[in-house]
Amino acid sequence: MQPYTKRTWTEINLDCLEHNYHQIKALLPQTDIIATVKADGYGHCAEPVARHLQELGVHFFSVSNIDEATALRDDQIQGDILILGYTPVEQAEELVKYNIIQTVFSPEFAQELNLAAQKAGITVRVHVALDTGMSRIGFQATQSCWEIGEIERLYHYPHLKIEGYFTHLCHADSTEEGPRNFTLHQKQLFDQMIQQLQQKGYHTGVSHIQNSAGIQMLQGNHYDLARPGIVLYGLHPSGQVTIPGLKPVLQLKSVISMVKEIEANVTVGYSRTFTTKKATKIATVCIGYADGWPRLLSNRGYVLVNGQKVPIIGNVCMDQLMLDVTGIPAKQGDIVTLIGKDGNLEITADQVAESIGTIGYELVCQISKRVPRAIYQNGKLIEVIEY
Ligand SMILES: Cc1ncc(COP(=O)(O)O)c(C=O)c1O
């Protein structure tokens, strides 16, 4: 037994990551990839993921904040790193020290960042975020509000070096007509802003708008870069928008701590939400909501034990859950697969997420830091990350 398998763990397969990267690149032959490795690589452990992608030729990464960015640098990631979100301007010097690109997304933030950089005697590399319909961060580039004047002002800030522009698609994960048109409209607004700026003689640098769903929905549109996240990890933006042939990178496993037989008419777990109808064999498993396994799966979810699908019964506890393993071989120490393959069966994060009305993104991101990540490459364990 490996020490990390004593309770609950994930297995991260870098060969699957590599496979997914090649699948995505095949759709984007002329476009470089910004690998989105924020939120610890969507729970997959950003550093080994980024390192492997770097070996495959990726030289641009995006993260959510400065701590994620500096962690990558500390781990020898040498390419460009773009922070997609907010950084307090007091950290301008750190941005430059670590050679990180900051997103500028509002007139106020840009002005303050330029001032902070001026005081420090530095120049910060930036990409400009345009809000074409997400209504999150970004300079307004919508039909009702066209902030080109505010964007032009950025070019008069000597301590900001504009290297690119991007926008974020908010409904590219649907193939229905309304969302499709909205995505095309977002693209049009983005293109229009870039065109106008260029016509006025401004250097706009590189452009990127495609997240995973956008790669599929806007095929044949060649921007300089694309920013896939979820598809690198082998999951899909939605049930409607998928990239065929992807392989899930992460498996989530746990072990059975105890098996017992109980009579009919006995309740199981907190609040006694499950009552046995007949004599039942129960297996208790070492995973709960503190590990990131949603409590919403109480009396709803399924897992795999010895190649068979078995139901979760009763409420998921903080550190444990119970299964009905009546009629199947199950004993203390047996492995339970919550996400991944066992024999001929597979449960994907997307399936689990859908069963409780959420998305695969959330499920993998919320696997908690008490769960070790065992990193595999070429079929071999190469590293175990314990947080
Ligand atoms: C600005 C931005 N770009 C790219 C991505 C990657 O999106 P996806 O994982 O859907 O490819 C995200 C994810 O949330 C994002 O916020």
The ligand as an ORCA input file, in Angstrom:
! r2SCAN-3c Opt
* xyz 0 1
  C     -11.455     34.718    -18.003
  C     -11.459     33.239    -18.166
  N     -10.855     32.708    -19.222
  C     -10.821     31.384    -19.430
  C     -11.435     30.513    -18.556
  C     -11.424     29.023    -18.858
  O     -12.735     28.586    -19.042
  P     -13.047     27.048    -19.389
  O     -12.581     26.276    -18.208
  O     -14.516     27.008    -19.548
  O     -12.274     26.748    -20.594
  C     -12.087     31.016    -17.440
  C     -12.746     30.097    -16.499
  O     -13.505     30.364    -15.664
  C     -12.100     32.425    -17.232
  O     -12.718     32.962    -16.186
*
